[in-house]
Amino acid sequence: MDSSVAAVLIDRALRDAKGKSRLTCVFVNNGVLRKNEFEKVQKVLRDKLNLHVVAIDASDRFLSKLKGVSDPEKKRKIIGNEFIKVFEKEARRIEKTEGKVKWAGAGTLYPT
C-alpha cells in the first residue's frame, strides 16, 4: 500500500466524534523527486484527498548528504536516516502547536 492510501485510511480511522481529522501528514522533498512532483503531490493530498499536509523541502539537506556517495546501499541508509531526522524534527514542531504526536505512519508515494 502506498503512503497516500495509508494516509487516507489513517485519517478516517483517527477522526474524532465530530468527524474532525486528527492527522497531520508530512510530505518531504528529498531532492530526487520528478519535476514538479513536490507541488503536484501536495495538491492531490490537499485538494483531492482532503488531508492536512505539512510539506518540507529538505532537498538541499538530502543532496548535500548524498554528494559524492556512489554505493546504493550507503545512499539508501543516508536517505533513511535523514528522513527519520526530518520527521522527528517536524513531530517536535507539531507537538508544540497541535498536541502530542502518538503515532507515525510511512510509505512510498509514487505519482499517478
Secondary structure, DSSP 8 states (H G I E B T S, - for coil): --HHHHHHHHHHHT--TTS-----EEEEE-S-S-TTHHHHHHHIIIIIT---EEEEE-HHHHHHHHTT---HHHHHHHHHHHHHHHHHHHHHHHHHHH--------------
